[in-house]
Amino acid sequence: MAFLRKLSIRSQLLILAISTVLVILVIVYHTYSTMSAMVTRNHEEYVQQTVTEIKKNVTSNKDVLFRLMQTISYNADVQSYLVEQNAITRFEMFKKLNVLISNQRELKDGILDIIISGDNGFSVDINGGSPYGEDLKKLLPGKVNAYYAGMQQFGTLYGSATGLVFATTISYVQQGESFNQKLGTLFFIVDPKALVGEKEYNSKQTNTQIYLLDRSNKIITSNTSSITGNQGPELEKQSAEGADQNVLWQGKKYVSQTIAIPDMDARIVSVAPKDELLRDVLVLRRQELLILAVGLLILAIPFTMIMNNILRPLKKMIFFMTSVSREDNLKFSKRISLKGYMEISMMADEFNSMLDEIERLSHKLLETNTRLYGTELEKQKSELAFLRSQINPHFLYNTLEVITGIAAVEKQDKIKKMTRSLSSIFRYSIKGTDEVELGQEIQMIQSYVQIQQIRFADRFTVHYSLTEEALRHTVPKMILQPLVENAVYHGIETTLKPCRLEIGGFVDDSGTLIIDIKDDGVGIEAERLEEIRRMLDQPRSGFDDPSGWQSIGLVNVNNRIRLMFGGEYGMRIESADGEGTHIRLRIGQRRDNINVQSIDRR
C-alpha cells in the first residue's frame, strides 16, 4: 500500500486495469486447463476401455487356439502316426488325421492352416502348408507349448501374404521307452484379424490409432490402413500424465497408452494426435481470447474518458499550485476556479481559502519577524560574549601539566599520576583524527583505568591481552572509553568485593577485529539486558532510553561501528545478574602497518 501511495493516479489506474486483465486471463487459462484435463481424461477412459476389450478378445482367442492345439497334440492317432513305420498303416492314419484337423479347424474361425510336422519327416496339413514346416521350426526356441512364434510370409497360399504362427511341441505320452520323447511340432497358421475379432475399434472424432504389436514391434493388426507385418510406430517418450504418455511420432505430439499381453509377449498401443484431441478446446480458447480482446477495446474508451476527467482538473490544480509557490514577495493574489466535479470543486474552494489565510498570516508574520529580529541580534551578542569567556582547551591542558609538576615537586605521587593520566586523556581527546590504531586507544584506556584504580583504592585489577595484529588495527577514536566506564561505574563500583576487568583483542580469519571487555561485577538483570539488546538492534540513539543513561554509551558505540563498517559489525552483550558482564565488539578491516608491541600485562 505504501508503494502505491507514491505512484501517480494515472499509474494506479493503469495498474488496476492491468490487474483486471491479468485476472481475466488467469480465469481463461484455468478454464482451458480444466476443459483440457476433462477431454484428456474422457479420452483416456474410452481408450482404456477399448484397449482392455481388445486384450480380452486376444487372450480369449489365444486360449481357444491353445485348447485346440492340446487336443490335437495329445490325440492318440496323431502320436501313433508320428511313430508308425509301416507305410500302409500310416496312410490309413493319414486319412483319420485329415478328418481330425479339419474338424478342429471348424471350431475356430480364422485358422488358415493346421500343420503336423513330424521329426521322422512325415507331415499332415489342410491347405498345403507342410513345405514351410522346417522353416517354421527355426522360429522356435526349443520345446514350446502354445507358443506365438511370430509372423511368416506365405505368398498367395492362403489368400493373405502374412499369417500368425502358433506352435506346440508334440511329445509322446504313452508309457514306455519313448515316453516324453519329442515326436514333432504342431503349427496353427492364423489370420491376424481373427486374433482380435471382427469388431471395428475406431475412436470417434479423435483419430486414435490402435496397434496390436508383437515382440518385434511388428503390426499384427490395427484400426488403420497399416499392413500386417510392417513395423509399428517408433514413439519418443516425452512425459507421463496418469496412464497417458506424451510422445513424439513423425515430428508431431501424440497422447499414447500401452497395455502388455504377456501370454504372447505382445502389446497394444494407442496413439491420438494431441492437437486433434484438444481441437474443440483450442477453438473455444481462441473464441474466449477474441471476445476478451474486443471487450477490452470497448472498455478502453470509457476508461480513458474517466481517467482524463479525473486527471485534467488535477493537472490544472497542480500547475496553479506550482505557479503560486513561485510568486515573489509573498504575493498570493491569484485564485483558481474548477467547475463540474464536486470533489475537485471542494478542493479548489478549500485551497483558495487557504491562500486567503496565508496572505493574512504573511502580513502578521512580517510584523512579528521585525520585532524578533532585534531580539535575535541581542541574543547572538550574548552568545558571542559567552563563547569568548570559555576557557581555551590548551590552557586547561597546560594547567594540568603545571599541576603535575607541582605534585612531583611536593612528592604527591597519586596527584601526579591522576593529573598526568587526565592530561593524557584530555590531549588524546582533542588532538588527532577520528580514527586511530587500537594501540593508541589502549594507551588512553590505561590512563583512564589508572585514575579509577586510584579513586577506588585498587578495588579492582585490569588484565590486557591483545595481539600485535589487533593493536595495528584501525578503530574509531574514543570507542572503548564508554564501555570501560560502564564496566567500572555499573559493574564494579556498586559491589564491595575485589573485581577483575579484562580487555582482550584479536583478528579472526576473516580480518575482523574482535575486542572483548569483561568484568565480574554485579552484572545486569535479565529484563534490563533484554531492553538494552533491543535498543542495540534498533537504528536509534541511546538518548531514547527512558529508564536511565546506562545504555547511552553502549548504543552510541554500536551505532558508530555500524555507520563506519556496516550493519554486520557492532556490539554483542552477555551478562548474568551477580556474575558479571561480557561485551564483544566486531570491527571491520582498517589497519596500518605500524609496529606496536603486544600488551599482556596487569
N, C-alpha and C positions, 0 to 999 in steps of 0.2 A: 504493500500500500504506500509506503514512504517513497518508493521508486516512482510510482505512478503520479504522486503529487508533484514531482519535479518536472514532469512532462507537460507539454502544451495540451490545450483542449483538443486541437486537431489530432495530435499524436494519440491521445487517449481514445478518441472516437475511431480512429483508424485501427487501433489495437482491438477495440470492441468488434468492429466489422470483420477483421481477420480472424478473431477468435470464433465468431459465429460461423464463418465459412469452414474453419477447421473442424468445428463440432459436427457440422452437417456432413463433411467429407468422412469423418470417423464413423458416423451413423451409416452412410452409404457403404463404406468399406466393410463394416460389421455385417450389414445385411447381405452383401455379396459373399462374404466368407461363410455366413451361416447357410445360405442357399447352396453354395458350392459344396459344403460339407454334407448337406442333405442329399443333393443329387449324387454325390460320390458314394454316400452310404447306401442309398437305394440301389445304385448300380452294383455295388459290392454284394448286397444281399441277393439280387437277382442272379448275378454271375455265380455266386457260391451255390445257389440252389440248382442252377443249370449244370454246373460242373459236377456237383455231387450226384445228380441224376445220371450224368454220363458215366461217372465212375461206377455207380451201381450196375448200369447196363453192361459195362465192360467186364466187371467182376462176375456178374451173373452168367454172361455168355461164356466166359472163360471156364467157369465151374461146370457148365453143361458139356463143353468140349472135354474137360478133364474126366468127367464120368464116362463119356463115350469112349475115350481113349483107354480107360481102365477096363471097360467091358471087353474091348477088342483084345488088349494086350494079355489079359488073363484067360481068354477063351481057350478051351482045350483044343479045338480044331486048329486054331492059329498056331499054338505051340507044337502040336503034332506035325503040322505041315512044315514047320521050320526045322524039325529033327528027322523027318521022314527021308529015307534014302531011295526007296523004291519009286520009280518014275510013274508007274501006272497008279499006284496008290496016291501019289502026290497030285496027279491030275484029277482024280476024283475029289480030293480035298480042295483043290483049287476052285472047283465049282461051288462048293459049300462056302468057301471064304468070300467069293464074289457076292453071293447072296447075303452073307453076314454084313459085310461092309456097306453094301448097297442099302440094306435095311437101317443100319446105324446112320448113314448119311441122311436118310429121310427124316430122322428125328430132329435135325437142326438145320435151319436154312443158312445158306452162306458157305457151306462146306464145298469147296471146289473139287477136292480130290482127297482120297484116303489111300496111303501107300504103306504097304507092309514090305520092308526091305530086310531080307534075312542075311545073316552073316555067311550062310552057305551059298550065296549067290542067287538064290531064288527070291522072287518078289511078286506081290499082288497089288493091283491098283484098280481104280474105277475109270479114270479118264486119261490113262496113258502117262502118268507121272513117274513111273518106275525108273526111266533113264536118269532122272535127277536124284535118285536115291543116294548114290555115292557122294555127289556134290553136297547134298543136304547134310550128310553125316559129318562133313568137315566143319559145319557151323556149331556142332555140339561140343561142350567142354568135357564130356565123359558120359557116365551113366546119368540119365535125366528122367524126370517124372513130370509130365505135362509142362514141359519147358518151352518158353517162347524163344525160338531160335533166331528170329529176325524176318526180314522181308527178302523175297527172292524174285528175280525176273524169270517169267515162264513164257515170254513171247506171246504167241496167239493161242497157246494150248488151251487156256480156259476162257478165252474171250477177254481177259484182262491181263495186262502185262505183268502186274505185280500181285503177289499173294503173300499172306502171313503164314509162317511155318511154325507149327507147334509139334513137338516131338516127345515120345516116351520110349524109354528103353524096354524091350521085351525080354524078360528073364524067365528061365524055366522054373516052374513052380511044383512040378511033380517030384515026389521023393525018389531019391536015387543018387547016383554019382554025378548026374548033371544038374542037381538042384542049385538054383540061383545062378546058373550059368547064362550068360548073355547070348540070346539067340538071334536078335536083330533089333530093328528100330521101327516104330510106328510113327508115321508122319500124317498130320492133318494140314491140308492146304486150305486156308480160309480167306474168303473175301474180306478186305479191310472194313468195308462199310457194315458188314454183318456183325462185327465185333461191338459196334456202338448201338446199332438199331436203325430203324427206318425213320425215326422222328427227326424233324428239322430243328436245329438249335440256332436260330437267328435272333440276335438281340435287337429289340425294337429301337430305332432311331439313334443308336449309339455306334453302329458299325463295329460291334465287338466281334473279334475273330477268335475262334476256339480251335485249338490244335490238340490232337492226341499224338504224342511223340514217343518213340521207343528209346532204348538206351543209347542209340547212336544219334539222337536228335533228328531222326528221320520221321517224316509225317506219315502216320498210319491212316488218319482221316482228319478232316476238318470241315467247318461250315463255309469254307471259301473255295475258290476255284483252284487252289493249290493241288498239284498232282501228288498222289500217293508215292512215297519213296523219295521225294525231294527233301532237301534239308529244311528243318524248321527254322523259325525266326531266331536270329542271334541277338539277344537282348542285353543291353548295357545297363546294369543296375545303377540308379542314382540315389534313391532314398525310399524308405518304407513308411506307409501310413496305415496302421492297423494291419488288416490282411492284404491290403493293396501294396504294390510296389510301383514307384515312379521309375520308368525305364526309358532308354533311348533306343530307337529302332529305325534304321534308314534315315537318320538325321531328324526324326520327329519324336515328340514326347508322347508316351503311352502310359496308361494305367494297367498293370498286369497282376494276375493271380495265378498261382501254381498249386496243383494238388498231385501228389505222388500216388502211383499204383504199384505197390511193392511186389505183388504177385507176378507182374510182367516186367518189373524193372522199367516201368514207363511212367509218364506224367502227362497231366492235362494242363495246358497253358492257355489262358485267355488274355488278350490284349485289346484295349479300347483306346482310340486316339483321344487325348486329353482335351484338345480343342473341341472335338465333336461332342464329347461327354458334357462339357460345360457350355455348349453353344448357346442354348437359351438363356443361361445365366449371364453370359457375356453381352448378349443383346440387351437384356434388362439393365445391366450396369451402364452400358453406353446411353440408353434412354434416360436413366436417372441422372447421369452426369450432364447430358444435354439439357434436361429440364432445370437442373441446378444452375447451369451457366446462364440460361435465359432468365431464370428468376433473379439471379444476382444483377444482371444488366438492368432489369426492371426496377429492382430496389435501389440501384446506384443513383437513379435520378432523384427520388425524394430524399435520399440520404445526403446527397451533395447540396440540395437546396436547404435542408435543415441545418447542415453544418455551416453553410455560408450565412444563414440568418442569425446563427449564434456568434460566429467569429467576426463578421463585418463590424457590428457595433462595438465589439470588444477591441478590435484593432483601432477603431476611431477613438475609443476611450484611452487606450494605451498611448496613442500618438498625442492626444491632448495632455495627458499627464506628463509625458516626456517634454513637451514644449513648455509646460508650466514650470517644470523643475529647472529649465534653462533660463528662466527670467532673471534679470539682474535687479539689484537694489530692492529685492523682496516685493516686487510688484505682482500682485495676483488679480489683475483686472479682468482677465478672460474668464468666461464661463462656458460650459458645454451643454448642448441640448440633444438628447437621444430620445426619439419618439417611436412608438409602435410595439415595444416589448416591455412588459410590466417590470420584470426583474432588472433589465438594463436601465429603464427609466428611473426606477427607485435608486439604483446605484449612482446614476448621474446626479439626481437631486441631492443625495447624501454627500457626494463629492463637492458639489457647489456649496453646500452648507459648510463643509469642512474648509473650503477656500475662504469663505467669509470669516470663519473663526480664526484661521491662520492670519489673515490680514489684520484682524483686530488685535490678536496676541502679538503680532510682529511689532506694531507700534508701541504696545505696552512693554515689550522686551527691550526695545531700543532705549526707552526711558530708564528701565531698570539697569541695563548694562552701563549706561552713562554714570549712574551712581556707583555701581560696583567697581568700575574701572579705577576710580580714585582710591577706593578701599584696597584693591589688589596691589596698587603701587606701594601703598604704605606697608602692606604685609610683606612684599618682596624685600623692601628695605630692611625690615626687622629680621627676616631670614638671613639676609646677607650679613647683617651685623652679628647674628648668632654664629654663622659659619666662620667668620673672622675670629671669633672668640674661642673656637675649638683648638685644642692642643695639637700641635704638629706631631704625627706618629714618630718621626725621627727624634723629636725632643724626648718622647717617652722612652724610646729605646736607649738614647744616650743617658737619660736619668737612671735607668735600670743598671747600666754599666757602671755609673758612678756609685750606686748603692752597693754593687758587687765589690767594687774596690774598697769602699769603707768597711764592709763586712770582713774582707780579707785582712785589712789592717787591724781591725778590732778582734780578729780571730773568732768571728761568729760563723762557724762552718755551715750551719743549717741555713742561716740567712744567705750566705754566699751561694750555696747550692741552689736554693729556691729562686733567687733573683737571676742567677746565671741560666737556670733552666727556663725561667719565664722569659728572659731576654732571647734565648734561642727560639722558643715557640713564637714570640712576637715577630722576630726577624724573619722566620720561616713563613709566617702567615702573610706578611706584607710585601715580600720580595719574590721574584721569580715568576714562572709561567703557571698555568692552571694544571699542567701535567708534570709529574716528577717521577724519578725512579723510586721503587719501593724502598730501597736502602735509605734514601733521604727521608722518606715518610717515617721509617722505623726510628731514625735518629731523633726526629721530633717527638715520636711516641715515648722514647726513652726519657727525654726531658720532662714530658708531661707526667709519666709514671713516677719519676724521681720526686717531683713536687708532692704527688699524692702519697707516696710512701713516707715522706717526712711529715705530712699532715696527719696521717693515720698511725704514726709511730710504728711503722713496719708491721702492721697487722696483716699484710699480705705480701707474697713473693711473686715475682714475674719470671717467666721462663720463655726464651725465644728459641725458635727452631725454624730457620729459613735457609733454603738452598741458595747458592750463588746465582743460579739461573733465575730464581724468583726475585732476588734483590735487584737484578738488572731490568726486570720487567717494569714498564711504564704504567703508572696508576694516576687517577685524578688526585689532585692536591687536597690535603685535609680529609681523606676518605676514611681513615682509621680512627681519628681522634674522637668523633661522636660515639663510635662503638666501644672504644676503651672507656670513655667517660660513662656510658650507660652501665658497663660491667662494674665500674668502681662504685658509682652512686646508687645503683639499684640492685646490684648483686652482692657487693662486699660491705658497703657502709652499714647496711641495715642488720648485719649479723656481727656478733662479738667473737666468733670463732676465727682462728687463723685460716686465711683463704689462699688460694693459688690461682694466678692468672697466667694463661698460656697463649702465646702468639706464635703461630706457625705459618709456613707458606712453601708451596712447591708449584712446579709447572707440569701439568699432566701430558699425556702422549699427544693430545690434540693441540698443544700450545696454549692452553687456557691456564691462567694463574689462579691457583686456589689458595685462599687465605682463611685460616681458622683462628677464631678468638673464643677461648673457653674460660669459664670461671666456675668454681664450685661453691658459689654463694647461695642466696636464698632461692634462686630460680624464679619462674613465672607461673602463676596459676593457669590451669588449663583453659578456662574461659577467656582470660586476658590474652593467652597465647594465640588462641583461635582468632581473636579480634585483631591482633597485630598481623597475623598471617593474611587475613582478609584484606587489611589495608595495604599490605605489600603487593598483593595481586592486582589492586586497582590502580589505574594511572592517575593518582591524585597526590596531593601534598599531605604530610603528616599533620599539618595545622588543622585539618578537618577532624582530628581525633577529639571527640567530646569528653573523653574521660581523663585527659592529662597530657603532659608533654613528653612522656617517656618514649613514645613511638615517633616523635617528630624527627629526631636524628636518624633513626632506622629507615623511615620511609624516604627521607631526602637522600640518604646514601644509596638506597636501592634505585631511586629514580635517576640519580646522576649516572650510575653504572649503565642502566638500560638506555638512557639517552645517548651515551657516548659509544656503547659497544653493541647494542641491540637487545631485543626482548628475550633472547635465550640466556642472557647473562643476568647477574643480580645477586640477591641475598636469599639464604635459607636459614631459618632459625629453628633450633630444637631446645626444649627446656622441660624440666620437671620440677614441680614445687618442692623446695627443700634440697634439691640435688645439684642445681647449677644450670648454666645456660651455655649453649654452643651456637655460634654464628659462623656461617661459611659464606665467603664471597667468591664468585666466579667472574673473572675479568678477562676480556678478550686480548688478543695479541697486539701489544705495542711495547716493544723493548728496544733498548740501545745497548751497544756493545761497550759498556763501561765496567771495568773490573771493580767489583765491590766484594769485600771479604764476607764469607758466610758467618752468620751470627748464630751461636749456640752457647749461650751463657745464661746465667741467672743474675 
